[in-house]
Amino acid sequence: MGHAGMAAAAVRHLRSAGRPGAVVEALPAPELRCVREDERAPVGQAEFRRVLGGFATGVTVVSALDEEGPAGFACQSFVSLSLDPPLVAFMVGRTSTTWPRIARAGAFCVNVLAAGQAGLCRAFAVSGADKFAGVAYDAAPVSGAPRLAGVLAWVDCTVHAVHPGGDHLIVVGRVDALGAADEERDPLLFHRGRLWEGTDREGF
């Protein structure tokens, strides 16, 4: 049962517990506020990296096609965001040289890397190189962005919104098409600054 189903069941229970026909008032929405800078305890960048590095993530390549050709970068911050409407998100550094090209394209493809594709991740993590040299890909069906060969899954998106997030930008994409590999394979993982391929640990 999803959140909506649980809420409906709770309302039915409350109604049955009261007098017949009683109306159950919805709770007011909580007030939201931003925490001010002077309310925050400072956190050192080294400690931030050390602690958050304990959270393992999947590894993706976010790609796009603009007037200059294909562009892409390795990204460990990809997440699913919403089912209705179908939205995903990723975070990109404000200093990224690839992001302006994705923004100009207005669309992108998220390529979810599999174990055995650590070399692809390293190639797309380098700045200023021809990242697509020797890389097999075709066009994603809606955006035309590069869809890399052999990935676990791909998600073809239109840029839906961009929000500031400190030294990064939070990019929200509306999902236009997606697909996954037929065969079951292990994902490529990133943990404590290193790539993991199944049981093998690869230096990043």
Secondary structure, 3 states (H helix, E strand, C coil): CCHHHHHHHHHHHHHHHCCCCCCCCCCCCCCCCCCCHHHCCCCCHHHHHHHHCCCCEECEEEEEEECCEEEEEEECCCEEEECCCCEEEEEEECCCCCHHHHHHHCEEEEEECECCCHHHHHHHCCCCCCCCCCCCEEECCCCCCEEECCCCEEEEEEEEEEEEECCEEEEEEEEEEEEECCCCCCEEEEECCEEEECCEEECC
